[in-house]
Amino acid sequence: MQTEAAGGEAPSGAAAVSAPALVGRDGELARLGDVLATPPALVLVEGEAGIGKTRLLEEFLSSSTGTGFTALTATCPPLQEPCTLGPIVDAVLATGIATLAPLELSPLAAALRPLFPEWAGELPAAPARCARTSLVAASTGRAVSV
């Protein structure tokens, strides 16, 4: 087995080590491609620890189908107290984005106003009160669990 030299490089003359091929996830990769083919889209990848969620996303985003997408990723650690929308806040802040101006935000993004008060002027106005069922239908119509 080859080891890495100082600085993270393979010793001279040694072949680079890469991750083994992703096996048995063709269906999930195809589903990601199908869902993300019609933006805007939200994909929730959930499962047990160590099952390959991160690897699945990395494989998709590095594939020919997945290139060109902007991905915000977040982790939902098991906490004693729930942190509603905390992972979304973390993912957005991790991008280092300074302005929301270039983004095409749906009216549902108004729900983010309490989480990002510094962007309140750039987020859509809160929609008029509507029946809960229509809001849920609008927000879950594009959310897909893989």
C-alpha positions as CSV (number, residue, x, y, z in Angstrom):
1,M,0.0,0.0,0.0
2,Q,1.4,3.4,-1.0
3,T,1.6,6.2,1.6
4,E,1.5,9.9,1.0
5,A,4.6,12.0,1.2
6,A,4.8,15.2,3.3
7,G,2.5,17.8,1.9
8,G,-0.2,15.3,0.8
9,E,1.5,14.3,-2.4
10,A,2.1,10.7,-3.5
11,P,5.7,9.6,-3.4
12,S,7.5,10.1,-6.8
13,G,6.8,7.2,-9.1
14,A,3.7,6.1,-7.2
15,A,0.2,6.0,-8.6
16,A,-2.3,8.3,-7.1
17,V,-4.9,6.7,-4.8
18,S,-8.5,7.4,-5.6
19,A,-11.8,6.4,-4.1
20,P,-13.3,3.1,-5.4
21,A,-16.1,3.3,-7.9
22,L,-19.5,4.0,-6.6
23,V,-21.5,0.8,-6.8
24,G,-25.2,0.2,-6.6
25,R,-26.3,3.9,-6.7
26,D,-27.3,4.3,-10.3
27,G,-31.0,4.7,-9.4
28,E,-30.2,7.5,-6.9
29,L,-27.8,9.3,-9.3
30,A,-30.5,9.2,-12.0
31,R,-33.1,10.5,-9.6
32,L,-30.9,13.4,-8.6
33,G,-30.5,14.2,-12.3
34,D,-34.2,14.0,-12.9
35,V,-35.2,16.2,-10.0
36,L,-32.5,18.8,-10.6
37,A,-33.2,19.0,-14.3
38,T,-36.0,21.5,-13.6
39,P,-34.8,24.1,-11.2
40,P,-35.5,25.5,-8.6
41,A,-35.2,22.2,-6.7
42,L,-34.4,21.1,-3.2
43,V,-33.1,17.6,-2.5
44,L,-32.9,16.0,0.9
45,V,-30.5,13.1,1.2
46,E,-31.1,11.3,4.4
47,G,-30.0,8.0,5.9
48,E,-27.9,6.3,8.6
49,A,-24.4,7.5,9.4
50,G,-21.8,6.1,7.0
51,I,-24.3,4.9,4.4
52,G,-22.8,7.1,1.7
53,K,-24.8,10.3,1.5
54,T,-21.9,12.6,1.1
55,R,-20.2,10.3,-1.4
56,L,-23.5,10.1,-3.5
57,L,-23.6,13.9,-3.7
58,E,-19.9,14.2,-4.5
59,E,-20.3,11.7,-7.3
60,F,-23.3,13.4,-8.7
61,L,-21.8,16.9,-8.6
62,S,-18.6,15.7,-10.3
63,S,-20.5,13.8,-13.0
64,S,-21.4,15.3,-16.4
65,T,-25.0,15.6,-15.3
66,G,-24.1,17.4,-12.1
67,T,-21.6,19.9,-13.3
68,G,-22.9,23.4,-13.5
69,F,-25.1,23.2,-10.4
70,T,-24.6,25.3,-7.4
71,A,-24.9,23.2,-4.3
72,L,-25.5,24.3,-0.8
73,T,-24.9,21.5,1.6
74,A,-25.6,21.3,5.3
75,T,-25.4,18.7,8.1
76,C,-28.1,18.1,10.6
77,P,-26.3,16.7,13.7
78,P,-28.4,15.0,16.3
79,L,-29.0,17.7,18.9
80,Q,-30.7,17.7,22.2
81,E,-32.6,20.9,21.2
82,P,-33.9,21.3,17.7
83,C,-32.4,24.1,15.7
84,T,-35.1,24.8,13.1
85,L,-33.6,25.8,9.7
86,G,-30.2,26.0,11.4
87,P,-28.5,23.9,8.7
88,I,-30.0,26.2,6.0
89,V,-28.5,29.2,7.7
90,D,-25.1,27.5,8.0
91,A,-25.1,26.4,4.3
92,V,-26.0,29.9,3.1
93,L,-23.5,31.6,5.3
94,A,-20.7,29.2,4.3
95,T,-21.0,30.4,0.7
96,G,-19.7,33.8,1.7
97,I,-22.4,35.4,-0.4
98,A,-22.6,39.1,0.2
99,T,-25.8,39.9,-1.7
100,L,-28.9,38.0,-2.8
101,A,-29.4,40.3,-5.8
102,P,-28.3,37.7,-8.5
103,L,-30.5,35.0,-7.1
104,E,-34.0,34.2,-8.4
105,L,-35.8,33.6,-5.2
106,S,-39.3,32.3,-4.9
107,P,-41.8,34.1,-2.6
108,L,-41.3,31.3,-0.1
109,A,-37.8,32.7,0.6
110,A,-39.6,35.3,2.7
111,A,-39.6,32.7,5.4
112,L,-35.8,33.4,5.7
113,R,-36.3,37.0,6.8
114,P,-36.0,36.2,10.6
115,L,-32.9,34.1,10.0
116,F,-31.1,36.7,7.8
117,P,-32.1,40.1,9.1
118,E,-29.2,41.7,7.2
119,W,-30.8,40.6,3.9
120,A,-34.3,41.6,4.8
121,G,-34.3,44.3,2.1
122,E,-33.3,41.8,-0.6
123,L,-35.6,38.9,0.4
124,P,-39.2,38.8,-1.0
125,A,-41.9,40.3,1.0
126,A,-43.9,37.9,3.2
127,P,-46.8,36.6,1.2
128,A,-50.3,37.5,2.2
129,R,-51.8,34.9,4.6
130,C,-52.9,31.9,2.6
131,A,-54.4,28.6,3.4
132,R,-51.8,26.4,5.0
133,T,-52.5,23.6,2.5
134,S,-51.7,25.8,-0.5
135,L,-48.4,26.9,1.1
136,V,-47.4,23.3,2.0
137,A,-48.3,22.2,-1.5
138,A,-46.3,25.0,-3.1
139,S,-43.2,24.3,-0.9
140,T,-43.2,20.6,-1.1
141,G,-44.1,20.4,-4.8
142,R,-40.4,20.6,-5.7
143,A,-38.8,19.1,-2.6
144,V,-37.9,15.5,-3.2
145,S,-36.3,13.0,-0.8
146,V,-33.7,10.7,-2.5
